[in-house]
């Protein structure tokens, strides 16, 4: 048994912080008690007490959109194409470890190469390496010379070919089928404003995923592709950028209403470089981008936090700056934290296991100095991480034995 105490606790549900909390972790690495310190159950004499002082406890962060196969450097595409599979796998291990130390305890990998994300997931799960718990999508379905074709997963855009490609990924063991419904930004010759697959092909991929008890993540910048993905049965829309054919942002409230009706998640993939991108785009691009997020929220669309880390100049351990943009969209800090904990966990299918500090769930916790409910920038300084009841990162002395 293990007792953890701190100044305050944010449970990830969106509820108000708890003052002077106690968390008890059982011998299986699950939460046995979360509540006021004064009501904590008695513990055995050999229990360990992590006294975190004036820090704030939160659930481990859930990043619903990462790419461990990309290096987050200036040209990840060139880098991955010049790297053999063994070297790439070792690099992915290092990136996963940095993510964990930064406070990300769970992540959904949205596209890798050659099943390396599956290998890494298994190595983490069996304790061979230390990293966040992962759900993975293997090689994303794309067209010849389409977005991320260098990751594999290339298929003809007809229904029969898409079904075969989806079944191949599912047979390999992916948790999600990832489909590049529109083009993307980092692949030469790809057009993010245009569809790569039509609605029948997207429906085929969704049907195959659902028949296997799994889900479809639809990469969709173009509004036309968002519409097709929603109507075809996708479970989450990645990026959800609302891009018109002229490459401007044009939000469609009718489509958002349909997303809310169907319970389709949007993962807008914000990261700390959004301001750099806005400066490059100019005009009112940033206001439209953040306004679309606010409008989706108002329409009842379920939102999940994701950084798209691994893409150019977005390393795997700088997630907090991406969360701060939600305040500019009108979210309170508590609501923003919920996007990166309870909501993101529900999006990727792990809401029963992680995301909130609730009795019976995995003991995934982080601690930060200060109060993130008044200043989200506190989250840039994670200094203690617990994964499944095991402290995997700490910047101070080992805990003392509890007095009971």
N, C-alpha and C positions, 0 to 999 in steps of 0.2 A: 504494500500500500504506500501511497505517496500523497502528501498534503502540499498544496500550493496556495500561498497567500500573496496578496498585493494590495495596492491602494484602491483600485477599481477594476471592474470587469465589464467588458462589452461582449454580449453573448452571440452576436451575429444575426439575431432575428430582427433587428431594427428596434428592439425595446431599449428603454432608458438604461444607462449604466448602473451597475450594482456597486454600492460603496462597501468597502471592507469585506471583500468576498473570500470564500474558501473554495477550493476545488480538490476533490479527492479522486485519485486515480487508482483503480484496482490492479491486481497482479496480471491481468490480461491486457492492460494498456487501454482500458476504457474508463469513461467518466462514471464514477460511482456517486458523486455528489457535486452539485454546483449550487451555491447559495450563500447566505450570510455566514460570516465566520462564527458568529455566536451560536448558530444552529448546527455546526458541523458535527458529524458523528465522532465518537471516540475511536482512536486509532491504536493499533498495537505498538508496543514500545520500540520496535525496530523500524517503524515507518520513517520515511525520509521527509523532511520538511524543506521545501523550496520557498524561502521568504524573499519575495521580490521587492519588498519595500514600497516605495512610492510609485512603482511602475503600474502600467495598465496591462491587463491580460485580455487577449482576444483569441478567437479561433484562428488556426492557421489559415493563411490566405489561399484562396482557390483561384488560379488563373485558368480561365476556360478556353484560352487560345494561345498556345505556344508552339514554337518550332525548334526542337532541340537539335535538329540536323543542320540548321543554319547557325552561323557563328556570330551574328549580330555586328559584324564588322562592316567596312565600307562597301564590300561587294560579296555578299554571302553566296550568290549564285556561282560566281567564278570559283570561290573557295570550295564549295561542295563538289563541283565538277572536277576539281583537281585533287580530290581526297579519296583514297581507297576506303572500302567499307570498314576494315578493322580500325584504321586510324580514326575514321569518323565516329565509330562506336565509342572509342576511348574519349574522344572529344565530347561526345554527348554525355558521358558519365560525369565529366568535369563540370559541364554546364548545369546538369541536374543538381550537383552538389552545391554550386553557387546559388541556384534558385532556392534550395532548401535553407541555406544559411541566411538568405535575405528574408525569409518568412513564408515562402510559398511551400506549403506542405502537400498540396494536391494540384494537379494540372492535367489539362486535356491537350495532348499533342495533336495538332491539326494537319500533319503531313510530314512524313519522313521518307527515307529511301530504303528499299530492299528489306523491309521488315525489321530494321534496326530499332525502331521504337518498341516493337514487340519484345525483342531481346532485352532491351533496357528495362522495360516494365517487369519482365520476369526476374531479372537479376536484382532489382530493387525489392520485389515481393518476397524473394527467398533469402534476402539478407546478404547476397554476394556483394552488392554495393549499396551505399546509402544515398537516398534521393527521395524526392516527393513521390507519393503514390500517384500513379499515372493511369489515365485512360487514353487509348491510342486509336489512330485511324489509318495507319499504314500509308500506302501510296495513294494520294488523292486521284480520283477519276478525272481525267482531262482528255483533251483532243490532241491529235498530232501537232506538235509545235505549239500547243496551248500553254496556258499558265501552269507553271511547275511541271512541265513534261519531263524534266530531268530527274524527277523523283520516281518515275515509273507511273503505272496506272493509266497509261495512254490507251484510249479505246476509240472506236468509231462512235459517232453520236447517235446511232440508231438504237432502238429499244433492246433488241436481242443482244447486241454487243455490250451495252451498258449492264444488262442483267448478268452476263457472263463475267464482266469485270468486277461487278459488285460481289458476286458469289466467290470469286477468287480471293478478294480481300477478307470476306467473312470467314471463309474456310481457313485462312491463315490465323484467324483469331482476333481481328480488330473489334474494338468496342463500338466504334462509330464508323460508318462509311462517310468519307469526305468527298465532296463533289465540287469541282470548279464550275459552277453554273454560269458565271460570267468570266471574262478575262480578268487579269490582274496587273498590278503596277510594276512588279520587279522582273517580269519575264519579257525579254526583247521580242517585239512583234505581237504581243498580246494586248488586247484592248479592253480595259476595265469597263468601258461604257456599253459593251455589247455582250449578248449571250454567247456562250459556247455550246450549250445544250438547250434544246427545246423542252417544253413541258412534258411531253410523253416520256422522254428519256429520264427526266428527273423523277417522274412518277415511278418508272421502272426501278430506279435505284432505291427510292423510298420503300417500295413494296418488298424488295429483296431484303433490305435491312430489317424491316418490321417483321417479316416472316421468320427471321432468325432471332427475334427478340432483341434487336439492337436498333440503332437510330441513324438518321441521316443529318449531317452537317453540311449546309449549302453555302459555299463561298459565293457571295452575290454583292457586287458593287452596283451594278446597273439596276435601276428600278424595274425594268422589264424582267430581269432575272429574279428579283425579289418576289415579284408577282407569281412567276412560274413556280418558284420553290415553295411558296406558301400554299398555292393551290394544288401542288403535286404531293404534298404531305411531308415536307421537310420538318425536322424537329427544332433546328436552330438555324438562324440566318447569320452567317459570319460577315462581319464588317457592316452590312446593312447600310450602305452609304448613300442610297437614294440618288444615284448618278444618272442624269439625263444623257441622251445621245450627244449633246454639246458639251459634256463634261462639267456641267454645273449641278449643284445640289437642288433637287426639286422633291420635297417631301410630299407623299401621297397619303392623306388621312384615311381614305377608303381602304387602302391596302393595310395600313396599320390597324384599323378596326378589325379587319379579317384576321390578322395575326393574333390580336387579343382574343378574338372569338375562338380560334383554334388552339390557343395556348402555345403558339410558336415563340420560342425565345429569340431575342436579338442580342448578339454579342458585338457591340460597336468597335471593339479593338482600339481603345485609346491608350496612348503611351506618352511618356514625357516629351517626345519630339513633336507632338501635335502642333505646338506653336511654331516650330520651324517649318512644318509643312504648310501651315496657314500663311506664313510670311511668303512662302514660295508661290502659293496660289493667289494671294492678294485679294483685294476687294472685301466682300462680306462673307468669304468662304467659312471662316471660323464661326461666325454667328449662325450661319445656316447649319453647319455641322452640329454645333451644340444645341441649336434650336430643334433640330430633328430628334435628338435624343430626348429633350424635354417633352416634345410633342408625343413621342412614342410612350413615354411614361404616363402622360396625361390620358392617353388613349387606352391604357391598361395593358400595354405590351410588356411581357416579362423580359427583364433585362439581366444580363450577366456580364461580369467584368472579364476582360481579356486584354492582353497587351500586344499580341502578335510578336513577342520577343523572338529575336533571331533574324528579323528582317534588317535592312541596312541601318547601322548605327543604333540599334536597340538591343542592348545586352540583356541577359537573362535574369539579372539581379537588380533591376531598377524599375520595379513595378509601381511604386508609390506615386511617382509623378503622373502616371496615367490615371490613377484614381482621383487625383486632385481636380481634374477637369470636370468631374461631375458636379462639383460645387458651382462651377461657372454655368452649369445647366440647370441650377436651381435645387439641387439635392442638398439636404443637410449632411453633415459629416456622418451621422449615424446611418442615414440611408445609403450613402456611398459605401460605407463599410459593409453594409448588408449585401450590396451588389458583389463584393469580392469575397463573401463568405457564404451565408445561407443561400442566396439566390444563385450564385455561380455553381455551388455544389448541386443544387436541384437541377440546374440546366444540364450538367454533364452526367446526371443519373446517379449521383452519390449522396443525395440529400438525406438518406436514412443513415449514413455512416459518418459524414463530416459536415463542416460548414457552420454549425452552431454548437455552442457549449451546452449540450443537453445530455442528461443522464442516459447512459447506454451507448453513446456514440464514441468513436475513436477519440483518444486523448491527444488531439492535435492542437497545440496552443503556441502563441507567441507573446512576448512581452516587449513593451516599448516605454521609453521615458516620456513623461508628460501625459497629456490628455488628448487623444486623437479625436474625441467628440467635439473639441473646440478648435483643434488645429491638426488637420490631416497630415501635415508635414512631419508630425511625430513618427509616422509610419516609415519614414526614410531611415530610421535608426532602430531597427529591430536588433535587440541584443540578447535574446533568449528564445530558443525554439525547442519545442517538444513535438515528437512525431510518434504516435501510437504509444504514449506513456514513457518514451525514452528521450532524455535530453540530448539533442544532437548538436546544439550550439549554445554557448554561454560565454559572456564576456566578463564574468566575475568568478569569485571563489566557489568551490563546491558547496552544496547545501549541507546544513547541519541535521543531526538526528532530531526528530520531533519529540516534544515532551507531551505525554498524554496523562 
